[in-house]
C-alpha cells in the first residue's frame, strides 16, 4: 500500500479529477455545521484582541499620546515616512505569522464537523504546539515575503495591477499549504511547493471555487458588518473541502 506522501506525489505527477458542484456542496454542508460556533468564537476573539491591544498601547504610550497618534491626518500617505511604512509592513507580516495557527484551527474544526467529532474552543488553538506552530509561522512568512517581493518588483513597471495580481497568485497557489502542514505534517517549504504543484493542475476550477467562497464571505459586511464573522468560516470550510476532495484522508 502506498503511503500518503506517495499518493500526493502521484497527484502532482498525474493530476486529479475534481467536480465543482461536489466540492461546493461539501464546503456548504460543512459550513452549516460550524457557522454559528466558529462565527461566535471568531467574534469574541476579535473583540478580546482589539480591547487588549488598545489597552496595551494606551498604557505603553499614554492615553493622550495614543489619541494624538490616532488622528486621521497622521495616516495620510504624504505624512507617512518610509521607516513607518517599513515598520508597519513588518508588524502586519509578523502578526499574520503569529495568528496563522489560530486560523488553521478553523480548518481542523471543519474536519471535526465532517467526521462528526466534537470540537471545542481549544480546537482553534491546537496548532500552537511548537511542531505545528513553527511550520505554520514559516509558511506564512515565506508566502508574505514572496507576495511582497513580487508586488515590489512589478510595481516598478508603473502598472500597480500587476503587483496586485502577483500577490493574489501567490496566495491562490498556496491554498493547500496549511492543510498539508496540519494534516500531513509537511514542512513549510514542502507544503508551499506541493500546494502550488497541485493547484496548478486545476487552476480555473479551483479559482472559481475560491472566488465564490470569497464573495460569500464578503456578504457578511452587508449585515451590519457583524455578519462577516459568521460568513468568514465558509472560507475555512472551502479550504477544507478542496483539500479533502483532492488529497483526502486515509480510511
Secondary structure, DSSP 8 states (H G I E B T S, - for coil): ---HHHHHHHHHHH-----HHHHHHHHHHHHHHHHHHHHHHHHHHHHHHHHHHHHHHHHHH-HHHHHHHT-GGGGSGGG--HHHHHHHHHHHHHHHHHHHHHHHHHHHHHHHHHTT----GGGGGGGGSHHHHHHHHHHHHHHHHHHHHHHHHHHTTT-HHHHHHHHHHHHHHTTTHHHHHHHH---HHHHHHHHHHHHTTSHHHHHHHHHHHHHHHHGGGGTTTTTHHHHTHHHHHHHHHHHHHHT----
